[in-house]
Amino acid sequence: MISSGYSQDQLALETLIAHCLRDSAGKQDAFAALYNTVAPGLYQLAYSILLHQEDAEDVVQEAMVYVFRNLHRYSPERGAFRTWLYTITVSRCRNARRRKWLPTMALSNLLNLGMEPSAPLDYTPEAAVARMGVREALEKALASLSPRLREAIALRYGQGLTYREMAEILDCPQKTAESRIRLAHEALRAAMTPADIGLLEELWSF
């Protein structure tokens, strides 16, 4: 998740990048460590957009190959490293969509990867049944979104990005990023019943 402040995560990433760029015996280990650090988040993003496990895995592999080959071109002055990674990943997802028609799958995996609201502390069997119902409704509603709106939802809620960060990754004005989230909200509301929306609002700021 991108953070606006300088964090330990950023420092660790910069250290790994420096090791990857060195011509040393430990270079391959540094590349492996960098891959293990960033690949899970890239897979989450790719799956959130494509809704297809194998295609998401392929996107991560393609993105990381590009990253390793072009790591020397990355410049911190141009933006955060994770922003660069997410931009590459979104671009590869769009290429994957163009290459073939991707089937819409159940989004249970997507929700398990960070887009589902966490369970409250007073979780009861009755609440579990209600939660399951709204989850199914949310899955169907998310599957009905256009690819661009799903990209926005994945970045905003799956990765927790700000609108400014989204705009940089999607290569659009910040107002456009905000508009896509608003349109996604409207589409999700239109695809769900008032009862499901009410429960979702209790579970998740929506």
C-alpha positions as CSV (number, residue, x, y, z in Angstrom):
1,M,0.0,0.0,0.0
2,I,1.4,3.4,-0.9
3,S,2.1,5.8,1.9
4,S,2.5,9.5,1.6
5,G,5.2,9.6,4.3
6,Y,8.7,8.1,4.4
7,S,8.3,4.7,6.0
8,Q,10.4,1.7,7.0
9,D,8.8,-0.2,4.1
10,Q,10.1,2.4,1.7
11,L,13.5,2.3,3.3
12,A,13.6,-1.5,3.0
13,L,12.5,-1.3,-0.7
14,E,15.2,1.3,-1.5
15,T,17.8,-1.0,0.2
16,L,16.6,-4.0,-1.9
17,I,16.7,-1.9,-5.1
18,A,20.2,-0.8,-4.3
19,H,21.3,-4.4,-3.8
20,C,19.7,-5.4,-7.1
21,L,21.5,-2.7,-9.0
22,R,24.9,-3.7,-7.6
23,D,27.1,-6.0,-9.6
24,S,27.7,-8.4,-6.8
25,A,27.5,-12.1,-5.9
26,G,24.3,-11.4,-3.8
27,K,22.4,-9.8,-6.7
28,Q,20.2,-12.8,-7.4
29,D,19.3,-13.1,-3.8
30,A,18.4,-9.4,-3.8
31,F,16.1,-9.9,-6.8
32,A,14.4,-12.8,-5.1
33,A,13.9,-10.8,-2.0
34,L,12.4,-7.9,-4.0
35,Y,10.1,-10.3,-5.8
36,N,8.9,-11.9,-2.6
37,T,8.3,-8.4,-1.1
38,V,6.2,-6.9,-3.9
39,A,4.7,-9.8,-5.8
40,P,1.8,-10.6,-3.4
41,G,0.5,-7.0,-3.6
42,L,0.8,-7.0,-7.4
43,Y,-1.1,-10.3,-7.6
44,Q,-3.9,-8.8,-5.4
45,L,-4.2,-5.8,-7.7
46,A,-4.1,-7.9,-10.9
47,Y,-6.7,-10.4,-9.7
48,S,-8.9,-7.6,-8.5
49,I,-8.9,-6.2,-12.1
50,L,-8.9,-9.4,-14.1
51,L,-10.9,-11.8,-11.9
52,H,-8.9,-14.7,-13.2
53,Q,-6.2,-16.5,-11.2
54,E,-4.0,-17.7,-14.0
55,D,-4.1,-14.4,-15.9
56,A,-3.3,-12.5,-12.8
57,E,-0.3,-14.8,-12.2
58,D,0.9,-14.2,-15.8
59,V,0.5,-10.5,-15.3
60,V,2.7,-10.5,-12.2
61,Q,5.4,-12.5,-14.0
62,E,5.3,-10.2,-17.0
63,A,5.4,-7.1,-14.7
64,M,8.3,-8.4,-12.6
65,V,10.4,-9.4,-15.7
66,Y,9.9,-5.8,-17.0
67,V,10.8,-4.4,-13.5
68,F,14.0,-6.4,-13.3
69,R,15.1,-5.5,-16.8
70,N,14.3,-1.8,-16.3
71,L,15.1,-1.3,-12.7
72,H,18.0,1.0,-13.6
73,R,15.5,3.4,-15.2
74,Y,13.4,3.8,-12.0
75,S,14.0,7.3,-10.5
76,P,12.7,8.1,-6.9
77,E,12.4,11.7,-8.0
78,R,9.6,10.8,-10.4
79,G,7.5,9.0,-7.8
80,A,7.2,6.2,-5.3
81,F,8.5,2.7,-6.3
82,R,5.1,1.1,-5.6
83,T,3.4,3.7,-7.8
84,W,5.8,2.6,-10.6
85,L,5.0,-1.1,-9.9
86,Y,1.2,-0.5,-9.9
87,T,1.4,1.5,-13.1
88,I,3.2,-1.3,-14.9
89,T,0.8,-3.9,-13.5
90,V,-2.3,-2.0,-14.5
91,S,-0.8,-1.6,-18.0
92,R,-0.2,-5.4,-18.2
93,C,-3.7,-6.1,-17.1
94,R,-5.1,-4.0,-19.9
95,N,-2.9,-5.9,-22.3
96,A,-4.2,-9.2,-21.0
97,R,-7.8,-8.0,-21.5
98,R,-7.0,-7.0,-25.1
99,R,-5.4,-10.4,-25.8
100,K,-8.4,-12.4,-25.0
101,W,-11.9,-12.3,-23.5
102,L,-11.5,-12.9,-19.8
103,P,-14.4,-14.7,-18.1
104,T,-16.1,-13.2,-15.1
105,M,-15.5,-15.4,-12.0
106,A,-16.8,-15.4,-8.5
107,L,-15.1,-12.7,-6.5
108,S,-14.7,-14.5,-3.2
109,N,-10.9,-14.5,-3.7
110,L,-11.0,-10.8,-4.5
111,L,-12.9,-10.1,-1.3
112,N,-10.5,-12.3,0.7
113,L,-7.7,-10.2,-0.6
114,G,-8.7,-7.1,1.2
115,M,-11.8,-5.6,-0.3
116,E,-14.3,-7.2,2.1
117,P,-15.0,-5.3,5.3
118,S,-13.6,-6.9,8.4
119,A,-15.9,-8.8,10.8
120,P,-17.1,-6.8,13.9
121,L,-16.0,-8.0,17.3
122,D,-19.6,-9.0,18.3
123,Y,-19.9,-11.4,15.3
124,T,-22.9,-13.7,15.8
125,P,-24.3,-16.6,13.8
126,E,-27.2,-14.4,12.7
127,A,-24.7,-11.7,11.5
128,A,-22.8,-14.4,9.7
129,V,-25.8,-15.4,7.6
130,A,-26.6,-11.7,6.8
131,R,-23.0,-11.1,6.0
132,M,-23.0,-14.1,3.6
133,G,-26.0,-12.7,1.8
134,V,-24.5,-9.2,1.3
135,R,-21.2,-10.7,0.3
136,E,-22.9,-12.7,-2.6
137,A,-24.8,-9.6,-3.7
138,L,-21.5,-7.6,-3.6
139,E,-19.7,-10.2,-5.6
140,K,-22.4,-10.1,-8.4
141,A,-22.4,-6.3,-8.3
142,L,-18.6,-6.0,-8.6
143,A,-18.6,-8.5,-11.5
144,S,-21.0,-6.2,-13.4
145,L,-18.6,-3.2,-13.3
146,S,-16.7,-2.2,-16.4
147,P,-13.0,-2.9,-16.5
148,R,-12.1,0.8,-15.9
149,L,-14.4,1.1,-12.9
150,R,-13.1,-2.2,-11.5
151,E,-9.6,-0.8,-11.8
152,A,-10.6,2.2,-9.8
153,I,-12.3,0.1,-7.1
154,A,-9.2,-2.2,-6.9
155,L,-6.8,0.6,-6.4
156,R,-9.0,2.6,-4.0
157,Y,-10.2,-0.2,-1.8
158,G,-8.0,-3.1,-2.6
159,Q,-4.7,-1.1,-2.3
160,G,-6.0,1.9,-0.2
161,L,-4.6,4.5,-2.6
162,T,-5.5,8.2,-2.5
163,Y,-7.2,9.8,-5.5
164,R,-3.9,11.5,-6.4
165,E,-2.0,8.2,-6.4
166,M,-4.8,6.6,-8.4
167,A,-4.6,9.4,-11.0
168,E,-0.9,8.9,-11.4
169,I,-1.2,5.1,-11.9
170,L,-4.2,5.4,-14.3
171,D,-2.7,8.3,-16.1
172,C,-5.8,10.5,-15.8
173,P,-6.7,13.7,-13.9
174,Q,-7.5,13.3,-10.2
175,K,-11.1,14.4,-10.9
176,T,-11.4,11.5,-13.3
177,A,-10.2,9.1,-10.7
178,E,-12.8,10.5,-8.3
179,S,-15.5,10.3,-11.0
180,R,-14.7,6.6,-11.6
181,I,-15.1,5.8,-7.9
182,R,-18.4,7.8,-7.8
183,L,-19.7,6.0,-10.9
184,A,-18.6,2.6,-9.4
185,H,-20.5,3.4,-6.2
186,E,-23.6,4.3,-8.3
187,A,-23.3,1.1,-10.3
188,L,-22.9,-1.0,-7.2
189,R,-25.9,0.6,-5.6
190,A,-28.0,0.0,-8.7
191,A,-27.0,-3.6,-8.8
192,M,-27.9,-4.3,-5.1
193,T,-31.2,-4.2,-3.1
194,P,-31.8,-1.5,-0.6
195,A,-31.5,-4.1,2.2
196,D,-28.1,-5.3,1.0
197,I,-26.9,-1.7,0.7
198,G,-28.0,-0.9,4.2
199,L,-26.2,-3.9,5.6
200,L,-23.1,-3.1,3.5
201,E,-23.1,0.5,4.9
202,E,-23.1,-0.9,8.4
203,L,-20.1,-3.2,7.6
204,W,-18.1,-0.9,5.3
205,S,-18.0,2.9,4.7
206,F,-19.7,2.9,1.3
